[in-house]
Amino acid sequence: MNFGEGVQKERESQKVFVPSGEEQNESSVDKTETDEIFQKDLQALEQWRNDLLQKCEVLESLGLDCKNLRQIIDDEYTDKKIELHERVHYVDHSA
């Protein structure tokens, strides 16, 4: 089986349905749970960033240059934040 056939079989195997009221409630609970997890992960990420930036401040107070380190921290923070948003988007649209 080639890739195209695999994709076609996957499409055919997926069921399309309109959720009942109960299923919609479960969906909103899942959405709420996803939002809560996202917020916790985002807070943890921001705490991680702030902790590292505080360490940079300490190093700078000792006379060390942390400009490059700050840039790396900000780049990593941005990358992780994007990944977090992508995961939430994937979860929201895969249900």
PDB file of N, CA, C and O in Angstrom:
ATOM      1  N   MET A   1       0.851  -1.173   0.000  1.00  0.00           N
ATOM      2  CA  MET A   1       0.000   0.000   0.000  1.00  0.00           C
ATOM      3  C   MET A   1       0.896   1.235   0.000  1.00  0.00           C
ATOM      4  O   MET A   1       1.840   1.320   0.785  1.00  0.00           O
ATOM      5  N   ASN A   2       0.603   2.185  -0.874  1.00  0.00           N
ATOM      6  CA  ASN A   2       1.391   3.411  -0.890  1.00  0.00           C
ATOM      7  C   ASN A   2       0.760   4.456   0.030  1.00  0.00           C
ATOM      8  O   ASN A   2      -0.308   4.235   0.601  1.00  0.00           O
ATOM      9  N   PHE A   3       1.436   5.592   0.164  1.00  0.00           N
ATOM     10  CA  PHE A   3       0.985   6.624   1.084  1.00  0.00           C
ATOM     11  C   PHE A   3      -0.422   7.108   0.742  1.00  0.00           C
ATOM     12  O   PHE A   3      -1.255   7.252   1.637  1.00  0.00           O
ATOM     13  N   GLY A   4      -0.696   7.360  -0.522  1.00  0.00           N
ATOM     14  CA  GLY A   4      -2.009   7.854  -0.943  1.00  0.00           C
ATOM     15  C   GLY A   4      -3.130   6.894  -0.594  1.00  0.00           C
ATOM     16  O   GLY A   4      -4.204   7.316  -0.166  1.00  0.00           O
ATOM     17  N   GLU A   5      -2.884   5.598  -0.773  1.00  0.00           N
ATOM     18  CA  GLU A   5      -3.895   4.604  -0.417  1.00  0.00           C
ATOM     19  C   GLU A   5      -4.128   4.599   1.089  1.00  0.00           C
ATOM     20  O   GLU A   5      -5.263   4.458   1.545  1.00  0.00           O
ATOM     21  N   GLY A   6      -3.061   4.753   1.857  1.00  0.00           N
ATOM     22  CA  GLY A   6      -3.186   4.787   3.316  1.00  0.00           C
ATOM     23  C   GLY A   6      -4.011   5.974   3.775  1.00  0.00           C
ATOM     24  O   GLY A   6      -4.844   5.848   4.672  1.00  0.00           O
ATOM     25  N   VAL A   7      -3.781   7.126   3.164  1.00  0.00           N
ATOM     26  CA  VAL A   7      -4.544   8.324   3.507  1.00  0.00           C
ATOM     27  C   VAL A   7      -6.009   8.122   3.149  1.00  0.00           C
ATOM     28  O   VAL A   7      -6.894   8.467   3.932  1.00  0.00           O
ATOM     29  N   GLN A   8      -6.269   7.566   1.970  1.00  0.00           N
ATOM     30  CA  GLN A   8      -7.648   7.337   1.540  1.00  0.00           C
ATOM     31  C   GLN A   8      -8.361   6.386   2.490  1.00  0.00           C
ATOM     32  O   GLN A   8      -9.503   6.645   2.871  1.00  0.00           O
ATOM     33  N   LYS A   9      -7.714   5.291   2.880  1.00  0.00           N
ATOM     34  CA  LYS A   9      -8.336   4.341   3.808  1.00  0.00           C
ATOM     35  C   LYS A   9      -8.609   4.999   5.148  1.00  0.00           C
ATOM     36  O   LYS A   9      -9.640   4.740   5.770  1.00  0.00           O
ATOM     37  N   GLU A  10      -7.695   5.846   5.597  1.00  0.00           N
ATOM     38  CA  GLU A  10      -7.886   6.546   6.873  1.00  0.00           C
ATOM     39  C   GLU A  10      -9.095   7.468   6.789  1.00  0.00           C
ATOM     40  O   GLU A  10      -9.889   7.531   7.727  1.00  0.00           O
ATOM     41  N   ARG A  11      -9.246   8.182   5.681  1.00  0.00           N
ATOM     42  CA  ARG A  11     -10.404   9.071   5.505  1.00  0.00           C
ATOM     43  C   ARG A  11     -11.702   8.273   5.509  1.00  0.00           C
ATOM     44  O   ARG A  11     -12.686   8.683   6.124  1.00  0.00           O
ATOM     45  N   GLU A  12     -11.701   7.145   4.829  1.00  0.00           N
ATOM     46  CA  GLU A  12     -12.902   6.318   4.760  1.00  0.00           C
ATOM     47  C   GLU A  12     -13.257   5.724   6.115  1.00  0.00           C
ATOM     48  O   GLU A  12     -14.431   5.493   6.404  1.00  0.00           O
ATOM     49  N   SER A  13     -12.258   5.479   6.941  1.00  0.00           N
ATOM     50  CA  SER A  13     -12.518   4.845   8.229  1.00  0.00           C
ATOM     51  C   SER A  13     -13.023   5.830   9.278  1.00  0.00           C
ATOM     52  O   SER A  13     -13.567   5.416  10.302  1.00  0.00           O
ATOM     53  N   GLN A  14     -12.852   7.114   9.039  1.00  0.00           N
ATOM     54  CA  GLN A  14     -13.301   8.105  10.015  1.00  0.00           C
ATOM     55  C   GLN A  14     -14.795   8.323   9.874  1.00  0.00           C
ATOM     56  O   GLN A  14     -15.325   8.434   8.769  1.00  0.00           O
ATOM     57  N   LYS A  15     -15.463   8.381  11.023  1.00  0.00           N
ATOM     58  CA  LYS A  15     -16.909   8.582  11.027  1.00  0.00           C
ATOM     59  C   LYS A  15     -17.204  10.053  11.270  1.00  0.00           C
ATOM     60  O   LYS A  15     -16.532  10.710  12.066  1.00  0.00           O
ATOM     61  N   VAL A  16     -18.202  10.555  10.587  1.00  0.00           N
ATOM     62  CA  VAL A  16     -18.638  11.926  10.778  1.00  0.00           C
ATOM     63  C   VAL A  16     -19.982  11.875  11.475  1.00  0.00           C
ATOM     64  O   VAL A  16     -20.896  11.188  11.020  1.00  0.00           O
ATOM     65  N   PHE A  17     -20.108  12.608  12.589  1.00  0.00           N
ATOM     66  CA  PHE A  17     -21.372  12.630  13.306  1.00  0.00           C
ATOM     67  C   PHE A  17     -21.541  13.975  13.985  1.00  0.00           C
ATOM     68  O   PHE A  17     -20.575  14.704  14.215  1.00  0.00           O
ATOM     69  N   VAL A  18     -22.780  14.287  14.300  1.00  0.00           N
ATOM     70  CA  VAL A  18     -23.095  15.491  15.047  1.00  0.00           C
ATOM     71  C   VAL A  18     -23.296  15.074  16.491  1.00  0.00           C
ATOM     72  O   VAL A  18     -24.138  14.220  16.768  1.00  0.00           O
ATOM     73  N   PRO A  19     -22.548  15.650  17.415  1.00  0.00           N
ATOM     74  CA  PRO A  19     -22.659  15.220  18.800  1.00  0.00           C
ATOM     75  C   PRO A  19     -24.022  15.528  19.397  1.00  0.00           C
ATOM     76  O   PRO A  19     -24.617  16.569  19.119  1.00  0.00           O
ATOM     77  N   SER A  20     -24.505  14.609  20.222  1.00  0.00           N
ATOM     78  CA  SER A  20     -25.746  14.843  20.955  1.00  0.00           C
ATOM     79  C   SER A  20     -25.457  15.844  22.058  1.00  0.00           C
ATOM     80  O   SER A  20     -24.311  16.258  22.230  1.00  0.00           O
ATOM     81  N   GLY A  21     -26.469  16.237  22.802  1.00  0.00           N
ATOM     82  CA  GLY A  21     -26.278  17.179  23.897  1.00  0.00           C
ATOM     83  C   GLY A  21     -25.270  16.678  24.906  1.00  0.00           C
ATOM     84  O   GLY A  21     -24.430  17.443  25.379  1.00  0.00           O
ATOM     85  N   GLU A  22     -25.346  15.387  25.245  1.00  0.00           N
ATOM     86  CA  GLU A  22     -24.422  14.813  26.222  1.00  0.00           C
ATOM     87  C   GLU A  22     -22.995  14.835  25.683  1.00  0.00           C
ATOM     88  O   GLU A  22     -22.054  15.158  26.408  1.00  0.00           O
ATOM     89  N   GLU A  23     -22.843  14.489  24.409  1.00  0.00           N
ATOM     90  CA  GLU A  23     -21.515  14.489  23.809  1.00  0.00           C
ATOM     91  C   GLU A  23     -20.968  15.904  23.714  1.00  0.00           C
ATOM     92  O   GLU A  23     -19.764  16.116  23.860  1.00  0.00           O
ATOM     93  N   GLN A  24     -21.851  16.881  23.467  1.00  0.00           N
ATOM     94  CA  GLN A  24     -21.408  18.268  23.431  1.00  0.00           C
ATOM     95  C   GLN A  24     -20.924  18.702  24.808  1.00  0.00           C
ATOM     96  O   GLN A  24     -19.931  19.422  24.913  1.00  0.00           O
ATOM     97  N   ASN A  25     -21.619  18.270  25.875  1.00  0.00           N
ATOM     98  CA  ASN A  25     -21.185  18.600  27.230  1.00  0.00           C
ATOM     99  C   ASN A  25     -19.821  17.998  27.513  1.00  0.00           C
ATOM    100  O   ASN A  25     -18.958  18.654  28.096  1.00  0.00           O
ATOM    101  N   GLU A  26     -19.619  16.737  27.098  1.00  0.00           N
ATOM    102  CA  GLU A  26     -18.321  16.101  27.279  1.00  0.00           C
ATOM    103  C   GLU A  26     -17.253  16.876  26.523  1.00  0.00           C
ATOM    104  O   GLU A  26     -16.129  17.036  26.998  1.00  0.00           O
ATOM    105  N   SER A  27     -17.621  17.353  25.343  1.00  0.00           N
ATOM    106  CA  SER A  27     -16.678  18.117  24.536  1.00  0.00           C
ATOM    107  C   SER A  27     -16.301  19.415  25.240  1.00  0.00           C
ATOM    108  O   SER A  27     -15.134  19.805  25.238  1.00  0.00           O
ATOM    109  N   SER A  28     -17.288  20.092  25.845  1.00  0.00           N
ATOM    110  CA  SER A  28     -16.980  21.341  26.536  1.00  0.00           C
ATOM    111  C   SER A  28     -16.157  21.083  27.791  1.00  0.00           C
ATOM    112  O   SER A  28     -15.323  21.907  28.164  1.00  0.00           O
ATOM    113  N   VAL A  29     -16.384  19.937  28.451  1.00  0.00           N
ATOM    114  CA  VAL A  29     -15.560  19.569  29.603  1.00  0.00           C
ATOM    115  C   VAL A  29     -14.138  19.325  29.134  1.00  0.00           C
ATOM    116  O   VAL A  29     -13.185  19.783  29.765  1.00  0.00           O
ATOM    117  N   ASP A  30     -13.990  18.603  28.026  1.00  0.00           N
ATOM    118  CA  ASP A  30     -12.660  18.354  27.474  1.00  0.00           C
ATOM    119  C   ASP A  30     -11.974  19.673  27.120  1.00  0.00           C
ATOM    120  O   ASP A  30     -10.781  19.843  27.372  1.00  0.00           O
ATOM    121  N   LYS A  31     -12.728  20.601  26.539  1.00  0.00           N
ATOM    122  CA  LYS A  31     -12.175  21.904  26.164  1.00  0.00           C
ATOM    123  C   LYS A  31     -11.734  22.654  27.413  1.00  0.00           C
ATOM    124  O   LYS A  31     -10.662  23.259  27.433  1.00  0.00           O
ATOM    125  N   THR A  32     -12.564  22.614  28.461  1.00  0.00           N
ATOM    126  CA  THR A  32     -12.217  23.282  29.714  1.00  0.00           C
ATOM    127  C   THR A  32     -10.968  22.663  30.318  1.00  0.00           C
ATOM    128  O   THR A  32     -10.077  23.372  30.787  1.00  0.00           O
ATOM    129  N   GLU A  33     -10.908  21.338  30.305  1.00  0.00           N
ATOM    130  CA  GLU A  33      -9.738  20.639  30.838  1.00  0.00           C
ATOM    131  C   GLU A  33      -8.486  20.988  30.032  1.00  0.00           C
ATOM    132  O   GLU A  33      -7.418  21.213  30.600  1.00  0.00           O
ATOM    133  N   THR A  34      -8.623  21.030  28.727  1.00  0.00           N
ATOM    134  CA  THR A  34      -7.501  21.394  27.858  1.00  0.00           C
ATOM    135  C   THR A  34      -7.033  22.815  28.164  1.00  0.00           C
ATOM    136  O   THR A  34      -5.833  23.080  28.235  1.00  0.00           O
ATOM    137  N   ASP A  35      -7.992  23.727  28.345  1.00  0.00           N
ATOM    138  CA  ASP A  35      -7.642  25.112  28.661  1.00  0.00           C
ATOM    139  C   ASP A  35      -6.912  25.211  29.995  1.00  0.00           C
ATOM    140  O   ASP A  35      -5.952  25.970  30.128  1.00  0.00           O
ATOM    141  N   GLU A  36      -7.373  24.438  30.989  1.00  0.00           N
ATOM    142  CA  GLU A  36      -6.726  24.456  32.303  1.00  0.00           C
ATOM    143  C   GLU A  36      -5.296  23.921  32.214  1.00  0.00           C
ATOM    144  O   GLU A  36      -4.376  24.488  32.803  1.00  0.00           O
ATOM    145  N   ILE A  37      -5.121  22.838  31.483  1.00  0.00           N
ATOM    146  CA  ILE A  37      -3.783  22.265  31.311  1.00  0.00           C
ATOM    147  C   ILE A  37      -2.884  23.257  30.580  1.00  0.00           C
ATOM    148  O   ILE A  37      -1.723  23.439  30.947  1.00  0.00           O
ATOM    149  N   PHE A  38      -3.425  23.896  29.546  1.00  0.00           N
ATOM    150  CA  PHE A  38      -2.660  24.895  28.800  1.00  0.00           C
ATOM    151  C   PHE A  38      -2.211  26.022  29.726  1.00  0.00           C
ATOM    152  O   PHE A  38      -1.049  26.430  29.694  1.00  0.00           O
ATOM    153  N   GLN A  39      -3.131  26.527  30.552  1.00  0.00           N
ATOM    154  CA  GLN A  39      -2.790  27.622  31.461  1.00  0.00           C
ATOM    155  C   GLN A  39      -1.704  27.210  32.451  1.00  0.00           C
ATOM    156  O   GLN A  39      -0.786  27.983  32.726  1.00  0.00           O
ATOM    157  N   LYS A  40      -1.807  25.995  32.987  1.00  0.00           N
ATOM    158  CA  LYS A  40      -0.790  25.503  33.926  1.00  0.00           C
ATOM    159  C   LYS A  40       0.563  25.366  33.231  1.00  0.00           C
ATOM    160  O   LYS A  40       1.590  25.768  33.777  1.00  0.00           O
ATOM    161  N   ASP A  41       0.558  24.802  32.036  1.00  0.00           N
ATOM    162  CA  ASP A  41       1.807  24.647  31.280  1.00  0.00           C
ATOM    163  C   ASP A  41       2.408  26.005  30.926  1.00  0.00           C
ATOM    164  O   ASP A  41       3.623  26.190  30.986  1.00  0.00           O
ATOM    165  N   LEU A  42       1.550  26.945  30.558  1.00  0.00           N
ATOM    166  CA  LEU A  42       2.018  28.286  30.218  1.00  0.00           C
ATOM    167  C   LEU A  42       2.616  28.971  31.450  1.00  0.00           C
ATOM    168  O   LEU A  42       3.656  29.623  31.355  1.00  0.00           O
ATOM    169  N   GLN A  43       1.962  28.825  32.595  1.00  0.00           N
ATOM    170  CA  GLN A  43       2.500  29.403  33.833  1.00  0.00           C
ATOM    171  C   GLN A  43       3.847  28.781  34.184  1.00  0.00           C
ATOM    172  O   GLN A  43       4.773  29.485  34.589  1.00  0.00           O
ATOM    173  N   ALA A  44       3.956  27.464  34.030  1.00  0.00           N
ATOM    174  CA  ALA A  44       5.225  26.781  34.316  1.00  0.00           C
ATOM    175  C   ALA A  44       6.318  27.272  33.367  1.00  0.00           C
ATOM    176  O   ALA A  44       7.460  27.473  33.781  1.00  0.00           O
ATOM    177  N   LEU A  45       5.968  27.462  32.103  1.00  0.00           N
ATOM    178  CA  LEU A  45       6.929  27.964  31.124  1.00  0.00           C
ATOM    179  C   LEU A  45       7.381  29.379  31.475  1.00  0.00           C
ATOM    180  O   LEU A  45       8.568  29.699  31.394  1.00  0.00           O
ATOM    181  N   GLU A  46       6.431  30.219  31.862  1.00  0.00           N
ATOM    182  CA  GLU A  46       6.777  31.587  32.236  1.00  0.00           C
ATOM    183  C   GLU A  46       7.633  31.606  33.502  1.00  0.00           C
ATOM    184  O   GLU A  46       8.550  32.419  33.622  1.00  0.00           O
ATOM    185  N   GLN A  47       7.332  30.713  34.442  1.00  0.00           N
ATOM    186  CA  GLN A  47       8.136  30.627  35.661  1.00  0.00           C
ATOM    187  C   GLN A  47       9.565  30.195  35.329  1.00  0.00           C
ATOM    188  O   GLN A  47      10.532  30.732  35.870  1.00  0.00           O
ATOM    189  N   TRP A  48       9.680  29.213  34.427  1.00  0.00           N
ATOM    190  CA  TRP A  48      10.998  28.742  33.976  1.00  0.00           C
ATOM    191  C   TRP A  48      11.800  29.908  33.394  1.00  0.00           C
ATOM    192  O   TRP A  48      12.971  30.103  33.722  1.00  0.00           O
ATOM    193  N   ARG A  49      11.151  30.668  32.535  1.00  0.00           N
ATOM    194  CA  ARG A  49      11.811  31.815  31.894  1.00  0.00           C
ATOM    195  C   ARG A  49      12.219  32.854  32.932  1.00  0.00           C
ATOM    196  O   ARG A  49      13.347  33.345  32.915  1.00  0.00           O
ATOM    197  N   ASN A  50      11.300  33.185  33.832  1.00  0.00           N
ATOM    198  CA  ASN A  50      11.596  34.194  34.848  1.00  0.00           C
ATOM    199  C   ASN A  50      12.740  33.759  35.764  1.00  0.00           C
ATOM    200  O   ASN A  50      13.587  34.573  36.131  1.00  0.00           O
ATOM    201  N   ASP A  51      12.763  32.481  36.130  1.00  0.00           N
ATOM    202  CA  ASP A  51      13.850  31.963  36.971  1.00  0.00           C
ATOM    203  C   ASP A  51      15.204  32.128  36.277  1.00  0.00           C
ATOM    204  O   ASP A  51      16.180  32.562  36.890  1.00  0.00           O
ATOM    205  N   LEU A  52      15.247  31.781  35.009  1.00  0.00           N
ATOM    206  CA  LEU A  52      16.505  31.914  34.263  1.00  0.00           C
ATOM    207  C   LEU A  52      16.910  33.378  34.096  1.00  0.00           C
ATOM    208  O   LEU A  52      18.091  33.715  34.190  1.00  0.00           O
ATOM    209  N   LEU A  53      15.932  34.239  33.851  1.00  0.00           N
ATOM    210  CA  LEU A  53      16.256  35.659  33.706  1.00  0.00           C
ATOM    211  C   LEU A  53      16.749  36.251  35.026  1.00  0.00           C
ATOM    212  O   LEU A  53      17.611  37.129  35.029  1.00  0.00           O
ATOM    213  N   GLN A  54      16.206  35.773  36.144  1.00  0.00           N
ATOM    214  CA  GLN A  54      16.698  36.230  37.452  1.00  0.00           C
ATOM    215  C   GLN A  54      18.142  35.785  37.669  1.00  0.00           C
ATOM    216  O   GLN A  54      18.950  36.525  38.229  1.00  0.00           O
ATOM    217  N   LYS A  55      18.458  34.576  37.222  1.00  0.00           N
ATOM    218  CA  LYS A  55      19.840  34.101  37.331  1.00  0.00           C
ATOM    219  C   LYS A  55      20.763  34.963  36.472  1.00  0.00           C
ATOM    220  O   LYS A  55      21.903  35.232  36.850  1.00  0.00           O
ATOM    221  N   CYS A  56      20.264  35.390  35.319  1.00  0.00           N
ATOM    222  CA  CYS A  56      21.046  36.293  34.471  1.00  0.00           C
ATOM    223  C   CYS A  56      21.315  37.601  35.210  1.00  0.00           C
ATOM    224  O   CYS A  56      22.422  38.136  35.150  1.00  0.00           O
ATOM    225  N   GLU A  57      20.305  38.112  35.904  1.00  0.00           N
ATOM    226  CA  GLU A  57      20.483  39.355  36.653  1.00  0.00           C
ATOM    227  C   GLU A  57      21.579  39.203  37.705  1.00  0.00           C
ATOM    228  O   GLU A  57      22.389  40.108  37.903  1.00  0.00           O
ATOM    229  N   VAL A  58      21.596  38.054  38.376  1.00  0.00           N
ATOM    230  CA  VAL A  58      22.632  37.799  39.381  1.00  0.00           C
ATOM    231  C   VAL A  58      24.005  37.781  38.717  1.00  0.00           C
ATOM    232  O   VAL A  58      24.952  38.389  39.215  1.00  0.00           O
ATOM    233  N   LEU A  59      24.105  37.084  37.596  1.00  0.00           N
ATOM    234  CA  LEU A  59      25.384  37.025  36.883  1.00  0.00           C
ATOM    235  C   LEU A  59      25.822  38.412  36.416  1.00  0.00           C
ATOM    236  O   LEU A  59      27.003  38.756  36.478  1.00  0.00           O
ATOM    237  N   GLU A  60      24.853  39.205  35.945  1.00  0.00           N
ATOM    238  CA  GLU A  60      25.179  40.560  35.498  1.00  0.00           C
ATOM    239  C   GLU A  60      25.634  41.432  36.667  1.00  0.00           C
ATOM    240  O   GLU A  60      26.499  42.293  36.510  1.00  0.00           O
ATOM    241  N   SER A  61      25.043  41.200  37.842  1.00  0.00           N
ATOM    242  CA  SER A  61      25.468  41.976  39.016  1.00  0.00           C
ATOM    243  C   SER A  61      26.899  41.627  39.418  1.00  0.00           C
ATOM    244  O   SER A  61      27.565  42.399  40.107  1.00  0.00           O
ATOM    245  N   LEU A  62      27.364  40.454  38.978  1.00  0.00           N
ATOM    246  CA  LEU A  62      28.747  40.043  39.232  1.00  0.00           C
ATOM    247  C   LEU A  62      29.688  40.502  38.119  1.00  0.00           C
ATOM    248  O   LEU A  62      30.883  40.207  38.135  1.00  0.00           O
ATOM    249  N   GLY A  63      29.121  41.235  37.146  1.00  0.00           N
ATOM    250  CA  GLY A  63      29.943  41.791  36.083  1.00  0.00           C
ATOM    251  C   GLY A  63      29.997  40.961  34.815  1.00  0.00           C
ATOM    252  O   GLY A  63      30.766  41.276  33.907  1.00  0.00           O
ATOM    253  N   LEU A  64      29.202  39.912  34.732  1.00  0.00           N
ATOM    254  CA  LEU A  64      29.206  39.070  33.529  1.00  0.00           C
ATOM    255  C   LEU A  64      28.177  39.576  32.522  1.00  0.00           C
ATOM    256  O   LEU A  64      27.140  40.123  32.900  1.00  0.00           O
ATOM    257  N   ASP A  65      28.471  39.389  31.252  1.00  0.00           N
ATOM    258  CA  ASP A  65      27.558  39.784  30.178  1.00  0.00           C
ATOM    259  C   ASP A  65      26.624  38.620  29.864  1.00  0.00           C
ATOM    260  O   ASP A  65      27.079  37.526  29.529  1.00  0.00           O
ATOM    261  N   CYS A  66      25.332  38.855  29.972  1.00  0.00           N
ATOM    262  CA  CYS A  66      24.347  37.786  29.726  1.00  0.00           C
ATOM    263  C   CYS A  66      23.448  38.096  28.534  1.00  0.00           C
ATOM    264  O   CYS A  66      22.376  37.509  28.389  1.00  0.00           O
ATOM    265  N   LYS A  67      23.882  39.010  27.691  1.00  0.00           N
ATOM    266  CA  LYS A  67      23.054  39.392  26.544  1.00  0.00           C
ATOM    267  C   LYS A  67      22.728  38.180  25.672  1.00  0.00           C
ATOM    268  O   LYS A  67      21.568  37.969  25.316  1.00  0.00           O
ATOM    269  N   ASN A  68      23.730  37.389  25.330  1.00  0.00           N
ATOM    270  CA  ASN A  68      23.500  36.211  24.483  1.00  0.00           C
ATOM    271  C   ASN A  68      22.646  35.170  25.199  1.00  0.00           C
ATOM    272  O   ASN A  68      21.778  34.545  24.590  1.00  0.00           O
ATOM    273  N   LEU A  69      22.896  34.988  26.485  1.00  0.00           N
ATOM    274  CA  LEU A  69      22.106  34.034  27.254  1.00  0.00           C
ATOM    275  C   LEU A  69      20.648  34.473  27.330  1.00  0.00           C
ATOM    276  O   LEU A  69      19.742  33.648  27.209  1.00  0.00           O
ATOM    277  N   ARG A  70      20.420  35.755  27.529  1.00  0.00           N
ATOM    278  CA  ARG A  70      19.042  36.273  27.543  1.00  0.00           C
ATOM    279  C   ARG A  70      18.348  35.999  26.203  1.00  0.00           C
ATOM    280  O   ARG A  70      17.172  35.637  26.168  1.00  0.00           O
ATOM    281  N   GLN A  71      19.080  36.175  25.115  1.00  0.00           N
ATOM    282  CA  GLN A  71      18.501  35.931  23.790  1.00  0.00           C
ATOM    283  C   GLN A  71      18.137  34.463  23.625  1.00  0.00           C
ATOM    284  O   GLN A  71      17.084  34.139  23.075  1.00  0.00           O
ATOM    285  N   ILE A  72      19.001  33.577  24.099  1.00  0.00           N
ATOM    286  CA  ILE A  72      18.726  32.137  24.020  1.00  0.00           C
ATOM    287  C   ILE A  72      17.497  31.790  24.855  1.00  0.00           C
ATOM    288  O   ILE A  72      16.641  31.020  24.419  1.00  0.00           O
ATOM    289  N   ILE A  73      17.414  32.357  26.045  1.00  0.00           N
ATOM    290  CA  ILE A  73      16.262  32.107  26.918  1.00  0.00           C
ATOM    291  C   ILE A  73      14.984  32.571  26.233  1.00  0.00           C
ATOM    292  O   ILE A  73      13.991  31.844  26.210  1.00  0.00           O
ATOM    293  N   ASP A  74      15.004  33.782  25.673  1.00  0.00           N
ATOM    294  CA  ASP A  74      13.818  34.301  24.990  1.00  0.00           C
ATOM    295  C   ASP A  74      13.453  33.470  23.765  1.00  0.00           C
ATOM    296  O   ASP A  74      12.275  33.229  23.504  1.00  0.00           O
ATOM    297  N   ASP A  75      14.460  33.033  23.012  1.00  0.00           N
ATOM    298  CA  ASP A  75      14.197  32.192  21.838  1.00  0.00           C
ATOM    299  C   ASP A  75      13.573  30.860  22.246  1.00  0.00           C
ATOM    300  O   ASP A  75      12.604  30.407  21.638  1.00  0.00           O
ATOM    301  N   GLU A  76      14.136  30.240  23.275  1.00  0.00           N
ATOM    302  CA  GLU A  76      13.601  28.960  23.761  1.00  0.00           C
ATOM    303  C   GLU A  76      12.182  29.135  24.290  1.00  0.00           C
ATOM    304  O   GLU A  76      11.306  28.310  24.031  1.00  0.00           O
ATOM    305  N   TYR A  77      11.966  30.215  25.031  1.00  0.00           N
ATOM    306  CA  TYR A  77      10.635  30.508  25.567  1.00  0.00           C
ATOM    307  C   TYR A  77       9.624  30.649  24.429  1.00  0.00           C
ATOM    308  O   TYR A  77       8.533  30.083  24.483  1.00  0.00           O
ATOM    309  N   THR A  78       9.997  31.403  23.411  1.00  0.00           N
ATOM    310  CA  THR A  78       9.102  31.604  22.269  1.00  0.00           C
ATOM    311  C   THR A  78       8.814  30.284  21.560  1.00  0.00           C
ATOM    312  O   THR A  78       7.664  30.001  21.224  1.00  0.00           O
ATOM    313  N   ASP A  79       9.845  29.478  21.330  1.00  0.00           N
ATOM    314  CA  ASP A  79       9.658  28.177  20.677  1.00  0.00           C
ATOM    315  C   ASP A  79       8.736  27.277  21.487  1.00  0.00           C
ATOM    316  O   ASP A  79       7.838  26.643  20.934  1.00  0.00           O
ATOM    317  N   LYS A  80       8.957  27.221  22.801  1.00  0.00           N
ATOM    318  CA  LYS A  80       8.140  26.363  23.668  1.00  0.00           C
ATOM    319  C   LYS A  80       6.700  26.863  23.727  1.00  0.00           C
ATOM    320  O   LYS A  80       5.765  26.064  23.777  1.00  0.00           O
ATOM    321  N   LYS A  81       6.524  28.174  23.721  1.00  0.00           N
ATOM    322  CA  LYS A  81       5.176  28.741  23.758  1.00  0.00           C
ATOM    323  C   LYS A  81       4.426  28.405  22.465  1.00  0.00           C
ATOM    324  O   LYS A  81       3.240  28.077  22.498  1.00  0.00           O
ATOM    325  N   ILE A  82       5.115  28.488  21.343  1.00  0.00           N
ATOM    326  CA  ILE A  82       4.506  28.121  20.062  1.00  0.00           C
ATOM    327  C   ILE A  82       4.123  26.644  20.068  1.00  0.00           C
ATOM    328  O   ILE A  82       3.026  26.284  19.641  1.00  0.00           O
ATOM    329  N   GLU A  83       5.025  25.789  20.554  1.00  0.00           N
ATOM    330  CA  GLU A  83       4.724  24.353  20.647  1.00  0.00           C
ATOM    331  C   GLU A  83       3.498  24.109  21.511  1.00  0.00           C
ATOM    332  O   GLU A  83       2.657  23.273  21.181  1.00  0.00           O
ATOM    333  N   LEU A  84       3.394  24.830  22.604  1.00  0.00           N
ATOM    334  CA  LEU A  84       2.262  24.682  23.508  1.00  0.00           C
ATOM    335  C   LEU A  84       0.965  25.072  22.808  1.00  0.00           C
ATOM    336  O   LEU A  84      -0.037  24.364  22.917  1.00  0.00           O
ATOM    337  N   HIS A  85       0.977  26.183  22.099  1.00  0.00           N
ATOM    338  CA  HIS A  85      -0.208  26.612  21.346  1.00  0.00           C
ATOM    339  C   HIS A  85      -0.567  25.591  20.264  1.00  0.00           C
ATOM    340  O   HIS A  85      -1.745  25.310  20.044  1.00  0.00           O
ATOM    341  N   GLU A  86       0.436  25.042  19.595  1.00  0.00           N
ATOM    342  CA  GLU A  86       0.178  24.043  18.556  1.00  0.00           C
ATOM    343  C   GLU A  86      -0.433  22.775  19.139  1.00  0.00           C
ATOM    344  O   GLU A  86      -1.325  22.181  18.533  1.00  0.00           O
ATOM    345  N   ARG A  87       0.045  22.352  20.318  1.00  0.00           N
ATOM    346  CA  ARG A  87      -0.522  21.159  20.959  1.00  0.00           C
ATOM    347  C   ARG A  87      -1.979  21.376  21.309  1.00  0.00           C
ATOM    348  O   ARG A  87      -2.811  20.496  21.089  1.00  0.00           O
ATOM    349  N   VAL A  88      -2.299  22.552  21.856  1.00  0.00           N
ATOM    350  CA  VAL A  88      -3.682  22.855  22.217  1.00  0.00           C
ATOM    351  C   VAL A  88      -4.538  22.892  20.960  1.00  0.00           C
ATOM    352  O   VAL A  88      -5.648  22.359  20.950  1.00  0.00           O
ATOM    353  N   HIS A  89      -4.038  23.509  19.914  1.00  0.00           N
ATOM    354  CA  HIS A  89      -4.774  23.572  18.647  1.00  0.00           C
ATOM    355  C   HIS A  89      -5.032  22.166  18.112  1.00  0.00           C
ATOM    356  O   HIS A  89      -6.132  21.866  17.648  1.00  0.00           O
ATOM    357  N   TYR A  90      -4.021  21.309  18.177  1.00  0.00           N
ATOM    358  CA  TYR A  90      -4.162  19.933  17.703  1.00  0.00           C
ATOM    359  C   TYR A  90      -5.213  19.187  18.521  1.00  0.00           C
ATOM    360  O   TYR A  90      -6.065  18.497  17.961  1.00  0.00           O
ATOM    361  N   VAL A  91      -5.153  19.325  19.841  1.00  0.00           N
ATOM    362  CA  VAL A  91      -6.113  18.637  20.714  1.00  0.00           C
ATOM    363  C   VAL A  91      -7.519  19.148  20.445  1.00  0.00           C
ATOM    364  O   VAL A  91      -8.460  18.358  20.364  1.00  0.00           O
ATOM    365  N   ASP A  92      -7.671  20.459  20.306  1.00  0.00           N
ATOM    366  CA  ASP A  92      -8.996  21.038  20.057  1.00  0.00           C
ATOM    367  C   ASP A  92      -9.593  20.550  18.745  1.00  0.00           C
ATOM    368  O   ASP A  92     -10.807  20.364  18.652  1.00  0.00           O
ATOM    369  N   HIS A  93      -8.770  20.343  17.744  1.00  0.00           N
ATOM    370  CA  HIS A  93      -9.284  19.982  16.426  1.00  0.00           C
ATOM    371  C   HIS A  93      -9.253  18.485  16.142  1.00  0.00           C
ATOM    372  O   HIS A  93      -9.745  18.044  15.104  1.00  0.00           O
ATOM    373  N   SER A  94      -8.688  17.709  17.039  1.00  0.00           N
ATOM    374  CA  SER A  94      -8.656  16.266  16.807  1.00  0.00           C
ATOM    375  C   SER A  94      -9.807  15.559  17.503  1.00  0.00           C
ATOM    376  O   SER A  94     -10.053  14.379  17.253  1.00  0.00           O
ATOM    377  N   ALA A  95     -10.509  16.267  18.370  1.00  0.00           N
ATOM    378  CA  ALA A  95     -11.621  15.639  19.103  1.00  0.00           C
ATOM    379  C   ALA A  95     -12.859  15.560  18.255  1.00  0.00           C
ATOM    380  O   ALA A  95     -13.889  15.062  18.710  1.00  0.00           O
TER     381      ALA A  95
END
